[in-house]
Amino acid sequence: MSHPGRLQGKRVLLTQASRYMGPATVELFRQEGAEVIADDRDLRADGAVEALVDEAGQIDILVANLAPDPEFGIACIEIKESDFRLMFETLVYPLHRLCRAILPGMYARKQGKVIVYGSALGLRAFEGAAAYGTARTAQIGYVRHAGMEAARHNVQINLIAQNFVENEYFSAELQNTDAFRDMMKSVPIGRLATGEEDARFAAFLASNEANFFVGQSFPFAGGWKE
């Protein structure tokens, strides 16, 4: 059941709004009463993050939704340095720049939330995903350290370590393959989560109902195990 107005009056900045968990988050957060600034610019460019935050003005909630185009099935020794670097330029550096630009205002107001849509591949190994998984692991480390500092200012930073959620990475075409069906055997719940389910968890973490979580990375993967 929805909680109408749970985010009423909150100004939310959502990055890469048309990708990954962006569409589901925009819809659900607006239903919850938030004013959502849904941005789609490439945050890898110099000054892009700073320009975005300057244009957005006061932000109560940052939803760091960062989505690369990873290639899976590549052994560590075959990963090009440029491809490895790209994962960090897409997932890690923009996260730090966003926090560096937004947290001072939250600190001054003694309140704020940062929600990161991360990946369960940051919590466990998955063969052929070293570049993507390592960058996602770095996000988890960043959230842990930045979250501890932010908590002293009554600002909460947390991450959703997700997998097997309906989004661009699990296309209808992929779901019709034997490889996907084999993969689902390792997911005890036996299905994909809906985008709405994921966005509801993010809305909870963004609300005043979740003020005691500090630098946490919450598995959201249907019991996925490897």
Secondary structure, 3 states (H helix, E strand, C coil): CCCCCCCCCCEEEECCCCCCCHHHHHHHHHHCCCEEEECCCCCCCCCHHHHHHHHHCCCCEEEEECCCCCCCCECHHHCCHHHHHHHHHHHCHHHHHHHHHHHHHHHHHCCEEEEEECCHHHCCCCCCEHHHHHHHHHHHHHHHHHHHHHHCCCEEEEEEEECCECCCCCCHHHHCCHHHHHHHCCCCCCCCECHHHHHHHHHHHHCCCCCCCCCCEEEECCCCCC
